[in-house]
């Protein structure tokens, strides 16, 4: 089963969250009750020098 993040495993940092691994419920919660995007939908930030060739 592929999740919203494109992986087979939830990559959210909050392992103890009751919605961990349940994408539909997590997305619904964040759309209705939170001003933040779910972890899997946030834009990734580059740290200086780490991803440069």
C-alpha positions as CSV (number, residue, x, y, z in Angstrom):
1,X,0.0,0.0,0.0
2,X,1.4,3.4,-1.0
3,X,0.7,6.4,1.2
4,X,0.3,10.1,0.3
5,X,4.0,10.6,0.7
6,X,4.7,8.2,-2.1
7,X,6.3,5.7,0.3
8,X,5.0,2.5,1.9
9,X,5.8,3.8,5.4
10,X,4.6,7.0,7.1
11,X,7.6,9.4,7.5
12,X,6.0,11.6,10.1
13,X,8.3,12.4,13.1
14,X,5.5,12.0,15.6
15,X,5.4,8.2,16.1
16,X,3.0,8.4,19.0
17,X,0.3,10.3,17.1
18,X,-3.0,8.5,16.9
19,X,-3.2,9.4,13.1
20,X,0.3,8.1,12.3
21,X,0.1,6.0,9.2
22,X,-3.5,6.9,8.5
23,X,-3.1,9.5,5.7
24,X,-6.8,10.3,5.1
25,X,-7.4,11.0,8.8
26,X,-4.2,13.0,9.1
27,X,-4.9,15.2,6.1
28,X,-8.5,15.8,7.3
29,X,-7.2,16.8,10.7
30,X,-4.6,19.2,9.3
31,X,-7.1,20.8,6.9
32,X,-9.7,21.4,9.6
33,X,-7.9,21.9,12.9
34,X,-4.3,22.9,12.2
35,X,-2.6,25.9,10.6
36,X,0.3,23.6,9.6
37,X,0.6,21.1,6.8
38,X,1.2,17.5,7.7
39,X,4.9,16.5,7.8
40,X,4.7,14.6,4.5
41,X,3.3,17.6,2.7
42,X,5.7,20.3,3.9
43,X,8.4,21.7,1.6
44,X,11.8,20.3,2.5
45,X,14.4,22.9,3.4
46,X,18.0,22.5,2.2
47,X,20.7,23.0,4.8
48,X,23.7,25.0,3.5
49,X,26.3,22.8,1.8
50,X,24.7,19.4,2.4
51,X,23.2,18.8,-1.0
52,X,25.7,20.6,-3.2
53,X,28.0,18.8,-5.6
